[in-house]
Amino acid sequence: MKGGATRLSLLLSVLLAAMFGASRAQQGPPLTNPRIVTTHGPESFVSRLVSTGLGSPWEVTWGPDGFLWVTERVGKRVVRINPATGNQSVAVTINDVYQTLAQDGLLGMALDPDLLKGSNRDYVYVAYTYDGDPGSGVLLRMKVRRYTYDRRTERLSNPQDILTGLPHGTDHGGGRLVFGPDGKLYLSRGDQGSNFLANYCNVNHAQDLPTAAQVHAADWTMYQGKILRINPDGSIPADNPVINGVRSHIYSYGHRNPQGLTFTPGNRLFDSEHGESIDDEVNLVLPGKNYGWPLIAGYQDDQSYVYANWSASAPEPCASLKFDVLNPPASVPRHKESELQLQDFMPPARTFFTVPNGYDFRTLGNATVAPAGLEVYTSPAIPGWRNSLLLTTMISGVVFRMSLTDDPRNPVGAPVAYFKTLNRYRDIAIAPDGIHFYVATDPDGRTVGPDGALTRELANPDAILEFVYAAPKQTGGPRPSSATAVRLRP
């Protein structure tokens, strides 16, 4: 996740609304006033605790059976949850999941679009980490596996590994898995935390692309900091982009830690990903495009970010240096964003906390919302919400709604905050009625408290929360009786 300063003393209003980057149509200086009034949505919602005691829920999605399908990063299970009662049933426990760190374990899940439609394609795909060399220490790798769902037993069986040997490290794992409208699987891969914190001497490969020989040998070393496009059998689609003369699973590159991935009307793919200390991003992901990391963070604007390549330190070797994200020593090469000319660079559609030079990180802390899961809302049920992105955040503990537009220069509108609780939100699912929302919470970590300071006292860890649309606040319309709503812990 994020590093640097250990305490973020920004007020809640700053975390929710200040210094949001403009659309990528704006390439000039970012906002400089850290006290912009918070933008909260006008609608009313009733909340309740649906289910708790999960093993670090990471993915939550609405299944065609009317159940919530959940992956447990630590619990190593796929669990189906009745949204009405909260009852849990285990669809599968995957014993070969390797999990000891904060960003490994059972991660993404994609339900086949034909699941339970009588087409004999009752498939469920999962992405998880495993030990690629169990006899000689731990070699952390990721695979994509397909299961078949048996509606009679309500269990997943017949495991088939479709893509194995994907690189995975101790940090920045990505791991979101979705089906596209083209019938392909899309998988996000993080940069493994390279050039940062405990991995500061590792070469960051987010800009590096595989050779034809590597692809032929199934050497996926360069699949770091990428979004992959995969045939359901694990092979490389024949119409994948040719990048630097090579066709591989790579759909786009230059990503840091993309933990959200979703398709919207018009078949547009968006991701959400963490910045280093600033510039969390929402990106419109296009084939063959370069999203800049680690050479560019957010916009190419030379604001509060200079690329420091620790692995290239000379004459002092990197291993002899103490990592300092704010003040690299002179031996570490540094490059301004404006000095770099990247082929096919694609600026973000939206940033969170694009801060100006002079921003005091040591006093104010990292400017981040810590974005996680991303979902698209297409229902007409809530006025004004149709065709919006919903972004879950961990440090700010809210869900942001961002309206989508047809303007290719400005595809994502300003974020509006909803569902604030004292939790870290990992992912969100939307019921078909468009008024019930289900949010998965992290087991631990930091979030913003009522006073704007960070706290580790979470209200509902390892849980699924429900938020139900009641009425617009300004209308004074009827709201469900308090007897029908279970209060979340304050």
C-alpha positions as CSV (number, residue, x, y, z in Angstrom):
1,M,0.0,0.0,0.0
2,K,1.3,3.4,0.9
3,G,4.5,4.4,2.8
4,G,6.2,7.5,4.0
5,A,4.8,9.5,6.9
6,T,3.1,7.3,9.5
7,R,0.3,9.7,10.5
8,L,-2.1,11.7,8.2
9,S,-3.4,14.7,10.2
10,L,-5.4,16.1,7.3
11,L,-9.0,16.9,8.2
12,L,-11.7,14.5,6.9
13,S,-12.8,17.3,4.5
14,V,-9.3,17.3,2.9
15,L,-9.4,13.5,2.4
16,L,-12.8,13.5,0.8
17,A,-12.7,16.5,-1.4
18,A,-9.5,18.6,-1.4
19,M,-7.0,18.5,-4.2
20,F,-8.9,16.1,-6.4
21,G,-7.1,16.3,-9.7
22,A,-9.1,17.6,-12.6
23,S,-9.9,15.5,-15.6
24,R,-7.0,14.6,-17.9
25,A,-8.2,17.5,-20.1
26,Q,-6.6,19.8,-17.5
27,Q,-2.8,19.6,-17.8
28,G,-2.0,22.8,-15.9
29,P,-1.2,23.3,-12.3
30,P,-3.4,21.4,-9.8
31,L,-5.6,22.9,-7.1
32,T,-3.7,24.4,-4.3
33,N,-6.3,25.1,-1.6
34,P,-6.4,22.2,0.9
35,R,-9.7,23.4,2.5
36,I,-12.2,22.9,-0.3
37,V,-15.6,22.1,1.0
38,T,-16.4,18.4,1.2
39,T,-18.8,17.2,-1.5
40,H,-21.2,14.7,0.0
41,G,-24.1,13.2,-1.8
42,P,-27.7,14.4,-1.1
43,E,-29.2,10.9,-0.9
44,S,-30.2,9.0,2.2
45,F,-29.2,5.4,2.9
46,V,-30.0,2.9,5.6
47,S,-27.1,0.6,6.6
48,R,-26.9,-2.7,8.3
49,L,-24.3,-5.4,9.1
50,V,-25.0,-8.4,6.8
51,S,-22.3,-10.8,7.8
52,T,-19.1,-10.8,9.8
53,G,-16.3,-13.2,10.8
54,L,-14.9,-13.5,7.3
55,G,-11.2,-14.1,6.5
56,S,-10.2,-10.8,5.0
57,P,-12.8,-10.4,2.2
58,W,-11.2,-9.1,-1.0
59,E,-13.7,-9.6,-3.8
60,V,-17.5,-9.3,-3.5
61,T,-19.8,-9.7,-6.5
62,W,-23.5,-10.3,-7.0
63,G,-24.1,-13.8,-8.3
64,P,-26.8,-15.0,-10.7
65,D,-28.2,-17.1,-7.8
66,G,-29.0,-14.0,-5.8
67,F,-26.1,-14.6,-3.4
68,L,-23.0,-12.5,-2.7
69,W,-19.9,-14.4,-3.9
70,V,-16.9,-13.4,-1.8
71,T,-13.2,-14.4,-1.9
72,E,-11.3,-14.5,1.4
73,R,-7.7,-13.4,0.9
74,V,-6.5,-14.9,4.2
75,G,-9.3,-17.5,4.7
76,K,-8.5,-19.1,1.2
77,R,-12.2,-19.7,0.6
78,V,-14.8,-18.7,-1.9
79,V,-17.9,-18.0,0.2
80,R,-21.5,-17.5,-0.9
81,I,-23.5,-15.2,1.4
82,N,-27.3,-14.9,1.6
83,P,-27.7,-11.1,1.6
84,A,-31.0,-11.3,3.5
85,T,-29.8,-13.5,6.4
86,G,-26.0,-13.2,6.3
87,N,-25.7,-17.0,6.3
88,Q,-22.4,-18.2,4.8
89,S,-21.8,-21.3,2.8
90,V,-18.3,-22.3,1.6
91,A,-18.1,-23.0,-2.2
92,V,-14.5,-24.1,-2.0
93,T,-11.4,-23.9,0.1
94,I,-8.2,-23.6,-1.9
95,N,-5.5,-25.2,0.2
96,D,-2.6,-24.4,-2.1
97,V,-3.2,-20.6,-1.7
98,Y,0.0,-19.1,-0.2
99,Q,-0.8,-16.4,2.2
100,T,1.5,-14.7,4.8
101,L,1.7,-11.1,3.7
102,A,-0.6,-8.1,3.3
103,Q,-1.1,-8.4,-0.4
104,D,-1.1,-12.1,-1.2
105,G,-3.6,-14.9,-0.9
106,L,-6.9,-15.5,-2.7
107,L,-7.7,-12.3,-4.5
108,G,-9.7,-11.7,-7.7
109,M,-12.7,-13.6,-8.9
110,A,-14.7,-13.5,-12.1
111,L,-18.0,-15.3,-12.7
112,D,-18.5,-16.6,-16.2
113,P,-21.2,-14.6,-17.9
114,D,-23.0,-17.8,-18.7
115,L,-22.9,-19.1,-15.1
116,L,-26.2,-20.9,-14.2
117,K,-27.8,-20.1,-17.6
118,G,-27.9,-23.7,-18.8
119,S,-25.1,-23.4,-21.3
120,N,-22.7,-25.8,-19.5
121,R,-20.4,-23.0,-18.8
122,D,-20.9,-22.9,-15.0
123,Y,-17.4,-21.6,-14.5
124,V,-15.8,-19.4,-11.8
125,Y,-12.3,-18.0,-12.3
126,V,-10.1,-17.0,-9.4
127,A,-6.6,-15.4,-9.1
128,Y,-4.4,-16.3,-6.2
129,T,-0.8,-16.6,-5.0
130,Y,1.0,-19.8,-4.5
131,D,4.5,-21.1,-3.8
132,G,6.1,-21.8,-7.2
133,D,9.0,-23.7,-5.8
134,P,7.9,-25.5,-2.7
135,G,11.0,-27.6,-2.3
136,S,13.5,-24.7,-2.2
137,G,12.0,-21.9,-0.1
138,V,9.1,-19.7,-1.2
139,L,8.9,-18.5,-4.8
140,L,5.8,-16.3,-4.7
141,R,3.7,-16.6,-7.9
142,M,0.2,-15.9,-9.0
143,K,-2.1,-18.2,-11.1
144,V,-5.5,-18.0,-12.6
145,R,-7.6,-21.1,-12.0
146,R,-11.0,-22.1,-13.3
147,Y,-13.6,-24.1,-11.3
148,T,-16.9,-25.6,-12.3
149,Y,-19.9,-24.8,-10.1
150,D,-22.3,-27.7,-9.2
151,R,-25.7,-26.2,-8.5
152,R,-26.8,-29.4,-6.8
153,T,-24.0,-29.5,-4.2
154,E,-23.4,-25.7,-4.3
155,R,-19.7,-26.4,-4.5
156,L,-16.9,-25.5,-6.8
157,S,-14.9,-28.5,-8.2
158,N,-12.8,-29.7,-11.1
159,P,-10.0,-27.1,-10.8
160,Q,-8.2,-26.2,-14.0
161,D,-5.1,-24.0,-14.0
162,I,-5.3,-21.8,-17.1
163,L,-2.3,-19.4,-16.5
164,T,0.5,-20.0,-14.0
165,G,3.9,-18.5,-13.1
166,L,2.8,-14.9,-13.0
167,P,5.3,-12.8,-10.9
168,H,4.1,-11.7,-7.5
169,G,6.0,-9.9,-4.7
170,T,5.7,-8.8,-1.1
171,D,3.8,-5.6,-2.0
172,H,1.6,-4.0,-4.7
173,G,0.0,-7.2,-5.9
174,G,-3.0,-5.9,-7.9
175,G,-5.0,-9.0,-8.6
176,R,-8.4,-7.8,-9.8
177,L,-10.0,-10.2,-12.3
178,V,-13.0,-9.3,-14.5
179,F,-14.7,-10.6,-17.6
180,G,-14.9,-8.2,-20.5
181,P,-17.9,-7.9,-22.9
182,D,-15.6,-9.5,-25.5
183,G,-15.5,-12.7,-23.5
184,K,-11.9,-12.2,-22.4
185,L,-10.5,-12.1,-18.9
186,Y,-8.7,-9.0,-17.7
187,L,-6.3,-9.3,-14.7
188,S,-4.5,-6.4,-13.0
189,R,-0.8,-6.8,-11.9
190,G,1.0,-4.5,-9.5
191,D,4.7,-3.5,-9.7
192,Q,5.5,-5.7,-6.7
193,G,6.5,-2.6,-4.6
194,S,9.7,-2.3,-6.6
195,N,11.8,0.8,-5.9
196,F,9.8,1.5,-2.7
197,L,10.1,0.7,1.0
198,A,11.5,-2.8,1.7
199,N,11.8,-3.4,-2.1
200,Y,13.6,-0.2,-2.9
201,C,16.6,-2.0,-4.5
202,N,14.5,-4.1,-6.8
203,V,14.2,-2.9,-10.4
204,N,10.8,-1.7,-11.2
205,H,9.6,-3.4,-14.4
206,A,6.3,-1.5,-14.9
207,Q,7.8,0.1,-18.0
208,D,9.6,-3.0,-19.3
209,L,8.1,-5.2,-22.0
210,P,8.8,-8.9,-22.7
211,T,10.7,-10.1,-25.7
212,A,9.3,-12.6,-28.2
213,A,11.6,-15.2,-26.8
214,Q,10.3,-14.6,-23.3
215,V,6.7,-15.0,-24.4
216,H,7.6,-18.1,-26.4
217,A,9.2,-19.6,-23.2
218,A,6.2,-18.6,-21.0
219,D,8.5,-16.3,-19.1
220,W,6.2,-13.8,-17.6
221,T,8.8,-11.8,-15.6
222,M,7.9,-8.5,-17.3
223,Y,4.2,-8.9,-16.4
224,Q,4.7,-6.5,-13.5
225,G,2.7,-3.2,-13.4
226,K,0.5,-4.4,-16.3
227,I,-3.1,-5.1,-17.1
228,L,-3.4,-8.5,-18.9
229,R,-6.0,-9.6,-21.4
230,I,-6.4,-13.4,-21.4
231,N,-8.4,-16.0,-23.3
232,P,-10.5,-18.1,-21.0
233,D,-8.2,-21.0,-21.7
234,G,-5.2,-18.9,-20.6
235,S,-3.8,-18.3,-24.1
236,I,-2.9,-15.0,-25.7
237,P,-5.7,-13.4,-27.7
238,A,-4.8,-13.0,-31.3
239,D,-6.1,-9.5,-31.3
240,N,-4.1,-8.3,-28.3
241,P,-2.1,-5.2,-28.9
242,V,1.4,-5.5,-30.4
243,I,3.6,-3.4,-28.1
244,N,7.3,-2.9,-29.0
245,G,6.9,-5.5,-31.7
246,V,5.6,-8.2,-29.4
247,R,2.1,-9.6,-28.8
248,S,1.7,-11.0,-25.3
249,H,-1.0,-11.1,-22.6
250,I,-0.2,-7.4,-21.9
251,Y,-3.1,-5.0,-22.7
252,S,-1.6,-1.9,-21.1
253,Y,1.5,-1.1,-19.0
254,G,3.0,1.5,-16.6
255,H,0.7,0.8,-13.7
256,R,1.6,0.9,-10.0
257,N,-1.0,-1.1,-8.0
258,P,-4.3,-1.4,-9.8
259,Q,-6.8,-2.9,-7.4
260,G,-10.0,-1.9,-9.2
261,L,-11.1,-2.9,-12.7
262,T,-14.5,-2.6,-14.4
263,F,-16.2,-2.3,-17.7
264,T,-18.8,0.4,-18.3
265,P,-21.5,1.0,-21.0
266,G,-19.8,1.4,-24.3
267,N,-17.3,-1.3,-23.4
268,R,-14.9,1.1,-21.8
269,L,-12.4,-0.4,-19.3
270,F,-11.5,1.7,-16.2
271,D,-9.0,0.9,-13.4
272,S,-8.2,2.4,-10.0
273,E,-4.7,2.4,-8.6
274,H,-2.6,3.7,-5.8
275,G,-0.1,6.5,-6.2
276,E,3.1,6.5,-4.3
277,S,2.3,9.3,-1.8
278,I,0.0,11.4,-4.1
279,D,-1.9,10.9,-7.3
280,D,-4.2,8.0,-6.7
281,E,-5.6,7.4,-10.2
282,V,-8.7,6.4,-12.1
283,N,-7.7,5.5,-15.6
284,L,-9.5,4.9,-18.9
285,V,-7.5,1.8,-20.0
286,L,-6.9,1.5,-23.7
287,P,-5.0,-1.2,-25.6
288,G,-1.3,-0.6,-25.9
289,K,-1.2,2.5,-23.8
290,N,1.5,3.5,-21.3
291,Y,0.2,4.9,-18.0
292,G,3.6,6.3,-17.0
293,W,4.5,4.6,-13.7
294,P,7.2,4.8,-12.3
295,L,8.4,7.6,-14.5
296,I,5.3,9.7,-14.2
297,A,2.8,9.8,-11.3
298,G,-0.6,11.2,-12.2
299,Y,-0.2,14.0,-14.8
300,Q,3.1,14.8,-16.4
301,D,3.2,18.1,-14.5
302,D,6.4,18.1,-12.3
303,Q,4.2,18.5,-9.2
304,S,5.5,16.9,-6.0
305,Y,7.0,13.9,-7.8
306,V,10.4,13.2,-9.2
307,Y,11.3,9.7,-10.2
308,A,14.2,8.4,-8.1
309,N,15.7,5.1,-9.4
310,W,17.2,3.5,-6.3
311,S,18.3,0.3,-8.1
312,A,20.6,2.4,-10.3
313,S,22.4,4.1,-7.4
314,A,26.2,4.7,-8.2
315,P,28.8,4.6,-7.1
316,E,27.2,3.7,-3.8
317,P,25.2,0.5,-4.3
318,C,21.6,0.6,-3.4
319,A,21.9,-2.0,-0.6
320,S,24.2,0.4,1.3
321,L,21.6,3.1,1.4
322,K,18.8,3.9,3.7
323,F,15.5,4.4,1.9
324,D,13.9,7.8,2.2
325,V,11.1,8.5,-0.1
326,L,11.3,12.3,0.3
327,N,15.1,12.8,0.2
328,P,17.0,10.2,-1.9
329,P,20.8,10.6,-1.6
330,A,22.8,12.1,-4.5
331,S,23.9,8.7,-5.8
332,V,20.3,7.9,-6.8
333,P,19.5,9.1,-10.3
334,R,16.5,11.4,-10.4
335,H,14.4,12.5,-13.3
336,K,11.6,15.1,-13.6
337,E,8.4,14.0,-15.3
338,S,8.8,16.7,-18.0
339,E,12.2,15.2,-18.9
340,L,10.7,12.0,-20.1
341,Q,9.1,11.3,-23.5
342,L,7.0,8.2,-23.3
343,Q,5.5,6.6,-26.4
344,D,1.7,6.2,-26.1
345,F,1.5,7.9,-22.7
346,M,-2.0,8.1,-21.4
347,P,-2.8,10.6,-18.6
348,P,-5.3,9.6,-15.9
349,A,-9.0,10.3,-16.3
350,R,-9.1,11.4,-12.6
351,T,-6.6,11.8,-9.8
352,F,-7.1,12.1,-6.1
353,F,-4.6,14.5,-4.3
354,T,-2.6,16.0,-7.1
355,V,-0.8,18.3,-4.8
356,P,1.6,21.2,-5.6
357,N,5.3,21.5,-5.1
358,G,5.9,22.5,-1.5
359,Y,3.2,20.3,0.0
360,D,4.5,19.3,3.4
361,F,4.5,15.5,3.5
362,R,6.3,15.2,6.8
363,T,3.6,17.3,8.5
364,L,0.5,16.5,6.6
365,G,1.3,12.9,5.7
366,N,0.7,11.1,2.4
367,A,-2.1,12.5,0.3
368,T,-4.1,9.4,-0.5
369,V,-7.5,7.8,-0.3
370,A,-6.1,4.3,-0.9
371,P,-8.4,3.3,-3.8
372,A,-9.5,-0.4,-4.0
373,G,-12.5,-2.0,-5.8
374,L,-14.2,-0.3,-8.7
375,E,-17.7,-1.0,-10.0
376,V,-20.0,0.6,-12.5
377,Y,-23.6,1.6,-11.7
378,T,-26.0,1.4,-14.6
379,S,-29.5,1.3,-13.0
380,P,-32.1,4.1,-13.3
381,A,-33.2,3.4,-9.7
382,I,-31.4,6.3,-8.0
383,P,-32.0,9.6,-9.8
384,G,-28.8,11.0,-11.3
385,W,-26.7,7.9,-10.6
386,R,-27.0,6.1,-13.9
387,N,-23.7,5.5,-15.6
388,S,-21.4,6.2,-12.7
389,L,-18.3,4.6,-11.3
390,L,-18.3,3.6,-7.6
391,L,-14.8,3.5,-6.0
392,T,-14.2,1.9,-2.6
393,T,-11.4,3.5,-0.6
394,M,-9.5,2.2,2.4
395,I,-7.9,5.1,4.2
396,S,-10.8,7.5,3.6
397,G,-13.4,4.9,4.4
398,V,-15.9,6.1,1.9
399,V,-17.3,5.1,-1.5
400,F,-16.9,7.8,-4.2
401,R,-19.4,8.1,-7.0
402,M,-18.1,9.6,-10.2
403,S,-20.4,10.3,-13.2
404,L,-19.3,9.0,-16.6
405,T,-19.3,11.2,-19.6
406,D,-19.0,10.7,-23.4
407,D,-16.2,13.2,-23.6
408,P,-13.0,11.3,-24.3
409,R,-10.9,14.1,-22.9
410,N,-13.0,14.2,-19.7
411,P,-14.6,10.8,-19.2
412,V,-14.9,10.9,-15.3
413,G,-16.7,13.5,-13.3
414,A,-15.9,14.9,-9.9
415,P,-16.1,12.5,-7.0
416,V,-18.9,12.6,-4.5
417,A,-18.5,10.8,-1.1
418,Y,-21.0,8.2,0.3
419,F,-21.3,5.5,3.0
420,K,-18.7,7.0,5.5
421,T,-18.1,4.6,8.4
422,L,-15.1,3.8,10.6
423,N,-13.9,1.1,8.2
424,R,-11.7,0.3,5.3
425,Y,-13.6,-0.5,2.2
426,R,-12.1,-3.2,-0.1
427,D,-14.8,-3.9,-2.7
428,I,-18.4,-3.2,-3.6
429,A,-21.3,-5.2,-5.2
430,I,-24.5,-3.8,-6.5
431,A,-27.8,-5.7,-6.4
432,P,-29.9,-5.9,-9.6
433,D,-32.5,-3.6,-8.1
434,G,-30.0,-0.7,-8.0
435,I,-30.8,0.3,-4.5
436,H,-28.9,-2.3,-2.4
437,F,-25.1,-2.0,-2.1
438,Y,-22.8,-4.4,-0.4
439,V,-19.3,-3.4,0.8
440,A,-16.5,-5.7,2.0
441,T,-14.3,-4.4,4.8
442,D,-10.7,-5.0,5.6
443,P,-9.7,-6.9,8.8
444,D,-7.2,-4.2,10.0
445,G,-5.2,-1.1,8.9
446,R,-5.6,2.6,9.1
447,T,-8.7,4.7,8.3
448,V,-9.8,8.3,8.9
449,G,-11.6,8.9,12.1
450,P,-14.2,11.5,13.0
451,D,-11.5,14.0,13.9
452,G,-9.7,13.6,10.6
453,A,-6.8,11.7,12.2
454,L,-5.9,8.2,11.3
455,T,-7.0,5.4,13.6
456,R,-6.7,1.6,13.6
457,E,-9.9,1.1,15.6
458,L,-12.2,-0.3,12.9
459,A,-15.9,-0.5,13.5
460,N,-16.7,-3.6,11.4
461,P,-13.6,-5.5,10.4
462,D,-13.9,-8.6,8.1
463,A,-17.5,-7.9,7.3
464,I,-20.1,-7.3,4.6
465,L,-22.1,-4.1,5.1
466,E,-25.3,-3.2,3.3
467,F,-26.4,0.3,2.3
468,V,-30.0,0.7,1.0
469,Y,-31.2,3.8,-0.8
470,A,-34.0,5.5,1.1
471,A,-34.7,8.9,-0.5
472,P,-33.0,12.2,-1.4
473,K,-32.4,14.1,1.8
474,Q,-33.8,17.3,0.4
475,T,-37.2,15.8,-0.5
476,G,-38.0,14.7,3.1
477,G,-39.4,11.5,1.6
478,P,-40.2,8.5,3.7
479,R,-37.4,6.4,5.1
480,P,-37.4,2.8,6.4
481,S,-38.3,2.5,10.0
482,S,-35.3,2.2,12.4
483,A,-36.7,-1.1,13.5
484,T,-35.8,-2.6,10.1
485,A,-32.3,-1.3,10.0
486,V,-29.4,-2.8,12.1
487,R,-27.1,0.0,13.3
488,L,-23.5,-0.3,12.5
489,R,-21.0,0.3,15.3
490,P,-20.2,4.0,15.5
